[in-house]
Amino acid sequence: MTPEEIARLSADALWAEDAVARSLGMEVVEIGPGRAVLAMTVQPSMTNGHGTCHGGYIFLLADTAFAYACNSRGARCVAQHAQVSFLSPGRPGARLTAEAVEIHRGERSGLTDVTVRDERGATIAEFRGGSRIVPGSLLTR
């Protein structure tokens, strides 16, 4: 199998069990070895007391893109730590896109950067996640 085929099969395996992403209307836009792009539209139920997208939903989108990127090689990875900086508000109705790129992959851990943008290209948040490879494979059940 090619690395691209492994990434697609890994994403399909995650998606099959990812009730949260499906319930929020997320979409896997692109997937490849060490990278993923996911999108989500901000629903009225996702807004906070300021009328903007609650940061937890923005973090959730970024964290999900992170998960798909660091699991794209078939090995099971989990989050070890994560940090987010909110830069601009997400508006109701906005389509947010999270682009995750793995910047380091070691034997047991990795580091992935995620940028969340709205449909106009404005940067909403920057996220950095550390991953830990755990036993098992997404490609065998």
N, CA, C and O of each residue as an XYZ file, in Angstrom:
564
protein
N       0.835     -1.192      0.000
C       0.000      0.000      0.000
C       0.876      1.251      0.000
O       1.953      1.279      0.596
N       0.390      2.271     -0.677
C       1.119      3.539     -0.675
C       0.826      4.294      0.616
O      -0.169      4.005      1.281
N       1.678      5.262      0.988
C       1.400      6.078      2.175
C       0.052      6.810      2.081
O      -0.627      6.991      3.092
N      -0.331      7.225      0.883
C      -1.620      7.899      0.696
C      -2.787      6.942      0.952
O      -3.788      7.326      1.557
N      -2.655      5.695      0.488
C      -3.700      4.691      0.735
C      -3.810      4.372      2.218
O      -4.914      4.226      2.742
N      -2.680      4.264      2.894
C      -2.684      4.014      4.340
C      -3.359      5.172      5.062
O      -4.148      4.949      5.980
N      -3.059      6.410      4.658
C      -3.686      7.579      5.286
C      -5.199      7.547      5.105
O      -5.933      7.814      6.057
N      -5.680      7.227      3.908
C      -7.128      7.187      3.643
C      -7.783      6.086      4.466
O      -8.830      6.312      5.072
N      -7.190      4.908      4.497
C      -7.759      3.800      5.277
C      -7.751      4.123      6.773
O      -8.691      3.776      7.489
N      -6.704      4.781      7.238
C      -6.626      5.177      8.654
C      -7.735      6.182      8.974
O      -8.403      6.064     10.001
N      -7.930      7.167      8.099
C      -8.988      8.161      8.303
C     -10.357      7.497      8.294
O     -11.216      7.836      9.108
N     -10.565      6.560      7.386
C     -11.851      5.850      7.332
C     -12.107      5.076      8.623
O     -13.231      5.049      9.124
N     -11.051      4.443      9.163
C     -11.195      3.688     10.412
C     -11.528      4.622     11.574
O     -12.386      4.302     12.397
N     -10.854      5.784     11.650
C     -11.164      6.755     12.701
C     -12.589      7.257     12.555
O     -13.343      7.305     13.527
N     -12.958      7.635     11.326
C     -14.272      8.217     11.063
C     -15.401      7.263     11.478
O     -16.428      7.695     12.000
N     -15.202      5.987     11.242
C     -16.225      4.986     11.577
C     -16.565      4.995     13.064
O     -17.687      4.661     13.445
N     -15.609      5.374     13.904
C     -15.814      5.378     15.353
C     -15.930      6.784     15.939
O     -16.101      6.926     17.150
N     -15.840      7.819     15.114
C     -15.766      9.201     15.584
C     -17.148      9.844     15.654
O     -17.513     10.659     14.807
N     -17.902      9.468     16.670
C     -19.266      9.978     16.831
C     -19.291     11.490     17.042
O     -20.215     12.160     16.580
N     -18.297     12.034     17.726
C     -18.262     13.478     17.993
C     -18.142     14.254     16.692
O     -18.932     15.164     16.440
N     -17.167     13.906     15.867
C     -16.964     14.629     14.604
C     -18.203     14.540     13.717
O     -18.630     15.536     13.132
N     -18.769     13.356     13.623
C     -19.975     13.189     12.792
C     -21.139     13.993     13.347
O     -21.879     14.614     12.584
N     -21.313     13.992     14.674
C     -22.463     14.686     15.273
C     -22.367     16.201     15.117
O     -23.389     16.888     15.125
N     -21.141     16.733     14.975
C     -20.962     18.174     14.798
C     -20.899     18.578     13.329
O     -20.684     19.748     13.015
N     -21.086     17.620     12.435
C     -21.091     17.927     11.011
C     -19.713     18.182     10.436
O     -19.584     18.842      9.405
N     -18.683     17.670     11.087
C     -17.331     17.833     10.534
C     -17.208     17.030      9.255
O     -17.960     16.089      9.001
N     -16.230     17.439      8.460
C     -15.959     16.776      7.190
C     -14.451     16.631      7.035
O     -13.700     17.571      7.297
N     -14.012     15.455      6.611
C     -12.606     15.257      6.282
C     -12.429     15.747      4.843
O     -12.889     15.106      3.899
N     -11.764     16.880      4.691
C     -11.595     17.508      3.382
C     -10.407     16.911      2.641
O     -10.496     16.617      1.449
N      -9.292     16.733      3.350
C      -8.080     16.154      2.762
C      -7.393     15.300      3.809
O      -7.477     15.558      5.009
N      -6.710     14.273      3.317
C      -5.926     13.430      4.213
C      -4.693     12.955      3.461
O      -4.764     12.657      2.268
N      -3.574     12.885      4.149
C      -2.336     12.384      3.568
C      -1.399     12.009      4.695
O      -1.711     12.232      5.865
N      -0.262     11.446      4.360
C       0.688     11.061      5.408
C       1.125     12.281      6.220
O       1.745     13.201      5.687
N       0.801     12.278      7.500
C       1.203     13.367      8.387
C       0.443     14.662      8.205
O       0.883     15.708      8.682
N      -0.688     14.613      7.527
C      -1.479     15.836      7.358
C      -2.968     15.510      7.217
O      -3.357     14.428      6.778
N      -3.780     16.494      7.609
C      -5.229     16.352      7.489
C      -5.855     17.737      7.455
O      -5.363     18.672      8.086
N      -6.939     17.853      6.714
C      -7.740     19.069      6.688
C      -9.174     18.667      6.996
O      -9.763     17.843      6.296
N      -9.734     19.258      8.057
C     -11.123     19.015      8.425
C     -11.860     20.342      8.461
O     -11.260     21.390      8.699
N     -13.164     20.291      8.223
C     -13.972     21.509      8.219
C     -15.240     21.293      9.029
O     -15.701     20.168      9.221
N     -15.795     22.427      9.505
C     -17.019     22.410     10.299
C     -17.677     23.787     10.166
O     -16.993     24.811     10.163
N     -18.989     23.803     10.057
C     -19.728     25.061     10.022
C     -20.206     25.395     11.431
O     -20.756     24.541     12.126
N     -19.991     26.644     11.849
C     -20.397     27.092     13.187
C     -21.916     27.226     13.227
O     -22.496     28.064     12.536
N     -22.547     26.396     14.039
C     -24.004     26.411     14.209
C     -24.376     27.384     15.334
O     -23.549     27.666     16.202
N     -25.611     27.899     15.327
C     -26.040     28.796     16.407
C     -25.865     28.176     17.800
O     -25.592     28.888     18.766
N     -26.021     26.868     17.902
C     -25.885     26.189     19.202
C     -24.432     26.137     19.681
O     -24.174     25.717     20.809
N     -23.488     26.554     18.850
C     -22.071     26.529     19.206
C     -21.575     27.887     19.693
O     -20.383     28.050     19.956
N     -22.472     28.858     19.815
C     -22.035     30.203     20.189
C     -22.063     30.404     21.701
O     -22.808     29.751     22.431
N     -21.215     31.340     22.140
C     -21.118     31.668     23.562
C     -21.908     32.944     23.872
O     -22.680     33.419     23.040
N     -21.711     33.484     25.058
C     -22.427     34.688     25.487
C     -22.047     35.950     24.734
O     -22.701     36.982     24.884
N     -21.001     35.879     23.927
C     -20.583     37.013     23.105
C     -21.105     36.893     21.673
O     -20.857     37.761     20.835
N     -21.832     35.799     21.404
C     -22.381     35.604     20.065
C     -21.369     35.081     19.063
O     -21.612     35.126     17.857
N     -20.230     34.581     19.548
C     -19.217     34.005     18.668
C     -19.035     32.522     19.005
O     -19.538     32.032     20.016
N     -18.318     31.835     18.149
C     -18.105     30.401     18.370
C     -17.357     30.181     19.683
O     -16.309     30.783     19.916
N     -17.890     29.332     20.521
C     -17.237     28.979     21.783
C     -15.872     28.370     21.472
O     -15.746     27.554     20.559
N     -14.860     28.766     22.227
C     -13.503     28.277     22.006
C     -13.380     26.769     22.093
O     -12.512     26.177     21.451
N     -14.240     26.146     22.879
C     -14.191     24.697     22.991
C     -14.467     24.003     21.668
O     -13.876     22.962     21.382
N     -15.359     24.567     20.854
C     -15.647     23.984     19.541
C     -14.481     24.199     18.582
O     -14.170     23.328     17.770
N     -13.835     25.364     18.679
C     -12.667     25.622     17.838
C     -11.546     24.656     18.217
O     -10.893     24.075     17.350
N     -11.331     24.491     19.523
C     -10.323     23.540     19.998
C     -10.677     22.132     19.517
O      -9.797     21.392     19.076
N     -11.938     21.762     19.597
C     -12.388     20.431     19.193
C     -12.103     20.170     17.719
O     -11.649     19.083     17.360
N     -12.363     21.153     16.867
C     -12.061     20.998     15.440
C     -10.562     20.829     15.227
O     -10.136     19.933     14.498
N      -9.759     21.683     15.859
C      -8.298     21.595     15.717
C      -7.787     20.258     16.250
O      -6.936     19.625     15.625
N      -8.297     19.830     17.391
C      -7.870     18.578     18.005
C      -8.228     17.386     17.118
O      -7.476     16.414     17.049
N      -9.356     17.457     16.451
C      -9.772     16.369     15.570
C      -8.874     16.308     14.340
O      -8.474     15.220     13.925
N      -8.551     17.454     13.752
C      -7.621     17.473     12.614
C      -6.261     16.925     13.049
O      -5.631     16.160     12.318
N      -5.818     17.319     14.235
C      -4.577     16.801     14.826
C      -4.629     15.279     14.902
O      -3.675     14.603     14.516
N      -5.729     14.744     15.394
C      -5.863     13.291     15.532
C      -5.761     12.583     14.187
O      -5.086     11.560     14.069
N      -6.427     13.124     13.178
C      -6.399     12.483     11.864
C      -4.999     12.559     11.251
O      -4.568     11.617     10.586
N      -4.288     13.664     11.466
C      -2.927     13.788     10.927
C      -1.970     12.819     11.613
O      -1.210     12.125     10.937
N      -1.993     12.759     12.946
C      -1.002     11.919     13.631
C      -1.351     10.430     13.571
O      -0.498      9.590     13.855
N      -2.583     10.095     13.208
C      -2.964      8.693     13.025
C      -2.900      8.255     11.564
O      -3.288      7.131     11.244
N      -2.421      9.117     10.679
C      -2.491      8.867      9.238
C      -1.521      7.816      8.714
O      -1.561      7.473      7.533
N      -0.672      7.313      9.556
C       0.279      6.292      9.112
C      -0.129      4.886      9.578
O       0.625      3.925      9.423
N      -1.330      4.788     10.146
C      -1.851      3.486     10.554
C      -1.612      3.135     12.005
O      -2.394      2.389     12.596
N      -0.546      3.658     12.594
C      -0.277      3.403     14.015
C      -1.279      4.194     14.857
O      -1.690      5.293     14.485
N      -1.657      3.626     15.980
C      -2.582      4.326     16.882
C      -1.820      5.384     17.670
O      -0.800      5.100     18.298
N      -2.342      6.622     17.623
C      -1.742      7.739     18.358
C      -2.817      8.414     19.198
O      -3.975      8.508     18.791
N      -2.422      8.872     20.353
C      -3.318      9.631     21.220
C      -2.647     10.953     21.576
O      -1.432     11.099     21.440
N      -3.439     11.905     22.028
C      -2.890     13.198     22.431
C      -2.137     13.057     23.743
O      -2.597     12.396     24.673
N      -0.987     13.683     23.799
C      -0.192     13.724     25.022
C      -0.334     15.099     25.681
O      -0.361     15.210     26.907
N      -0.423     16.131     24.860
C      -0.649     17.490     25.342
C      -1.083     18.347     24.159
O      -0.873     17.974     23.005
N      -1.687     19.495     24.449
C      -2.112     20.412     23.393
C      -2.204     21.824     23.947
O      -2.452     22.036     25.134
N      -1.997     22.777     23.059
C      -2.068     24.189     23.414
C      -2.745     24.917     22.258
O      -2.502     24.603     21.093
N      -3.589     25.885     22.580
C      -4.261     26.651     21.537
C      -4.159     28.141     21.847
O      -4.200     28.554     23.006
N      -4.028     28.932     20.795
C      -4.099     30.389     20.896
C      -5.247     30.839     20.005
O      -5.240     30.579     18.801
N      -6.228     31.509     20.588
C      -7.360     32.032     19.831
C      -6.983     33.423     19.337
O      -6.598     34.282     20.129
N      -7.092     33.646     18.036
C      -6.623     34.883     17.434
C      -7.752     35.776     16.923
O      -7.638     37.001     16.965
N      -8.832     35.179     16.446
C      -9.997     35.918     15.940
C     -11.243     35.122     16.277
O     -11.172     33.901     16.420
N     -12.385     35.785     16.407
C     -13.604     35.041     16.716
C     -14.138     34.280     15.504
O     -14.029     34.736     14.366
N     -14.706     33.132     15.770
C     -15.441     32.394     14.744
C     -16.884     32.857     14.796
O     -17.492     32.876     15.866
N     -17.427     33.224     13.672
C     -18.789     33.767     13.608
C     -19.805     32.672     13.304
O     -19.487     31.699     12.620
N     -21.025     32.827     13.811
C     -22.082     31.863     13.467
C     -22.241     31.780     11.948
O     -22.252     32.797     11.255
N     -22.360     30.567     11.454
C     -22.498     30.346     10.019
C     -21.177     30.222      9.287
O     -21.156     29.811      8.126
N     -20.074     30.566      9.935
C     -18.765     30.484      9.274
C     -18.355     29.027      9.087
O     -18.613     28.177      9.939
N     -17.722     28.763      7.971
C     -17.150     27.432      7.740
C     -15.689     27.511      8.174
O     -14.876     28.192      7.549
N     -15.377     26.808      9.249
C     -14.016     26.786      9.776
C     -13.283     25.575      9.216
O     -13.837     24.478      9.140
N     -12.036     25.789      8.828
C     -11.198     24.723      8.288
C      -9.942     24.626      9.143
O      -9.275     25.627      9.404
N      -9.632     23.420      9.570
C      -8.441     23.156     10.375
C      -7.460     22.349      9.540
O      -7.760     21.233      9.116
N      -6.273     22.928      9.307
C      -5.237     22.243      8.547
C      -4.139     21.806      9.503
O      -3.481     22.632     10.136
N      -3.950     20.494      9.599
C      -2.972     19.907     10.519
C      -1.783     19.358      9.734
O      -1.947     18.657      8.736
N      -0.576     19.696     10.209
C       0.652     19.217      9.585
C       1.569     18.698     10.684
O       1.927     19.428     11.608
N       1.940     17.446     10.574
C       2.871     16.843     11.527
C       4.262     17.413     11.251
O       4.776     17.292     10.139
N       4.869     18.034     12.262
C       6.176     18.654     12.055
C       7.318     17.813     12.630
O       8.488     18.054     12.331
N       6.970     16.828     13.453
C       7.971     15.905     13.977
C       7.300     14.569     14.239
O       6.196     14.511     14.781
N       7.973     13.499     13.852
C       7.486     12.155     14.142
C       8.672     11.329     14.601
O       9.568     11.026     13.813
N       8.679     10.964     15.874
C       9.739     10.125     16.417
C       9.264      8.694     16.537
O       8.216      8.326     16.007
N      10.041      7.896     17.234
C       9.670      6.492     17.427
C       8.398      6.335     18.250
O       7.588      5.446     17.988
N       8.225      7.209     19.254
C       7.070      7.069     20.145
C       6.221      8.318     20.268
O       5.131      8.257     20.837
N       6.685      9.453     19.754
C       5.920     10.681     19.917
C       6.051     11.575     18.689
O       6.950     11.407     17.865
N       5.138     12.521     18.592
C       5.141     13.442     17.467
C       4.663     14.812     17.897
O       4.191     14.998     19.018
N       4.790     15.765     16.995
C       4.352     17.132     17.220
C       3.643     17.606     15.957
O       4.164     17.469     14.850
N       2.449     18.165     16.137
C       1.624     18.570     15.001
C       1.116     19.984     15.211
O       0.634     20.327     16.291
N       1.225     20.804     14.170
C       0.685     22.162     14.177
C      -0.610     22.201     13.377
O      -0.726     21.579     12.322
N      -1.577     22.944     13.898
C      -2.878     23.070     13.247
C      -3.233     24.550     13.174
O      -3.125     25.273     14.165
N      -3.656     24.994     11.994
C      -4.162     26.348     11.817
C      -5.642     26.260     11.475
O      -6.038     25.532     10.565
N      -6.454     27.010     12.214
C      -7.894     27.068     11.950
C      -8.176     28.409     11.278
O      -7.809     29.467     11.791
N      -8.836     28.343     10.119
C      -9.193     29.554      9.366
C     -10.678     29.542      9.042
O     -11.318     28.490      9.023
N     -11.218     30.735      8.786
C     -12.599     30.810      8.305
C     -12.589     30.822      6.779
O     -11.527     30.765      6.160
N     -13.776     30.896      6.175
C     -13.880     30.801      4.719
C     -13.240     31.993      3.998
O     -12.970     31.908      2.800
N     -12.996     33.083      4.695
C     -12.319     34.248      4.089
C     -10.806     34.133      4.187
O     -10.080     34.945      3.612
N     -10.323     33.117      4.923
C      -8.892     32.931      5.094
C      -8.338     33.554      6.359
O      -7.136     33.469      6.612
N      -9.198     34.185      7.166
C      -8.744     34.783      8.426
C      -8.348     33.669      9.400
O      -9.065     32.679      9.547
N      -7.208     33.840     10.057
C      -6.755     32.847     11.034
C      -7.555     33.021     12.323
O      -7.560     34.096     12.925
N      -8.219     31.965     12.730
C      -9.057     31.957     13.934
C      -8.249     31.463     15.138
O      -8.375     32.000     16.239
N      -7.425     30.442     14.921
C      -6.651     29.874     16.032
C      -5.427     29.137     15.512
O      -5.394     28.672     14.373
N      -4.425     29.043     16.373
C      -3.241     28.213     16.142
C      -3.179     27.203     17.286
O      -3.347     27.559     18.453
N      -2.939     25.965     16.942
C      -2.972     24.840     17.881
C      -1.693     24.040     17.682
O      -1.248     23.853     16.549
N      -1.111     23.574     18.754
C       0.017     22.645     18.679
C      -0.286     21.471     19.590
O      -0.605     21.647     20.766
N      -0.184     20.263     19.033
C      -0.460     19.064     19.808
C       0.695     18.097     19.791
O       1.361     17.912     18.772
N       0.922     17.485     20.929
C       1.913     16.424     21.047
C       1.207     15.086     21.066
O       0.228     14.913     21.792
N       1.685     14.141     20.282
C       1.050     12.826     20.202
C       1.961     11.753     20.770
O       3.179     11.914     20.848
N       1.344     10.671     21.158
C       2.058      9.508     21.692
C       1.559      8.278     20.948
O       0.354      8.032     20.885
N       2.472      7.514     20.390
C       2.104      6.283     19.701
C       1.847      5.214     20.750
O       2.662      5.001     21.648
N       0.708      4.544     20.630
C       0.321      3.483     21.564
C       0.241      2.163     20.787
O       0.188      2.178     19.557
N       0.231      1.040     21.478
C       0.180     -0.250     20.774
C      -1.061     -0.388     19.907
O      -2.136      0.108     20.245
N      -0.891     -1.069     18.790
C      -1.995     -1.390     17.909
C      -1.928     -0.637     16.596
O      -1.082      0.234     16.392
N      -2.837     -0.997     15.720
C      -2.918     -0.400     14.386
C      -4.368     -0.092     14.070
O      -5.271     -0.830     14.465
N      -4.582      0.987     13.364
C      -5.943      1.311     12.893
C      -6.363      0.389     11.755
O      -7.552      0.268     11.458
N      -5.408     -0.252     11.128
C      -5.676     -1.041      9.942
C      -6.007     -2.491     10.238
O      -6.337     -3.252      9.329
N      -5.920     -2.886     11.524
C      -6.316     -4.243     11.920
C      -7.226     -4.127     13.113
O      -6.975     -3.312     14.001
N      -8.240     -4.893     13.159
C      -9.192     -4.852     14.283
C      -9.223     -6.194     14.968
O      -9.958     -6.374     15.939
